[in-house]
Amino acid sequence: MIMTSRRTLCAVFLVALGLAPAARAQWAVIDVQAVARLAQEVTTLQRSLTTAEAQLTQARAMLQALSGGRGMERLLAGAPRNYLPADWAAMQGILTNASSTYAALGSDARALRSANAVLSDADLGALSVSDRSSIDRHRDQVATAQAVFRSAFQTTSGRFATLQSLIDEIARATDPKAILDLEARIGAEALMLQNEQNKLFALSATERADASALAMQERESVVAGQGRFAARFEPTP
């Protein structure tokens, strides 16, 4: 009986020795340093993600600040534009209402023509055809020039009030896009004012040239009507 018990214990001991390596193989080996490095990498990735989100938010805000309309193009929408005749033909057609665009300008020119007249229709009827034509041309030229330059003076004077609205808008420009649009609008208005000034200079120069041409034609008409001065004292056979 004792021998049997010893044999049984030996068998159990041998079996336990055989199973021991398998039991030890089931325990997990944990690398603490690797886990710490992994946790540090996760923290770094989280910080990078937070930074990227902040940069994306900033980029979206910048895009919104630099895109879209701010309504600056509607500033001075009621300001008079292109109120001067586009060319000399339109300038000469003011009195005859050749263009409905300048109907108000033509009305002013006709009123000025009547106000400037000294000779009555009866006085004009007593003159020669060439004299009446010369006076009519002078009247038309002077009245047209008066109407155009008075209209330009009135419009330019009224521009101070409209330009003040651009100045007032400077304080309300709160983002870069609004500031850029306002700068562009002010620049465009300055170019339009310069264009009007250049047109006035050109019209003034053309008007002076036309007046010189009219005076020259009158002198030549006088010479043609009187003949050669030397021949006037020659006896007629």
Helices and strands as residue ranges (DSSP letters): H 2-25, H 32-65, G 72-74, H 88-92, G 100-102, H 103-116, H 121-125, H 129-170, H 176-226, G 230-233
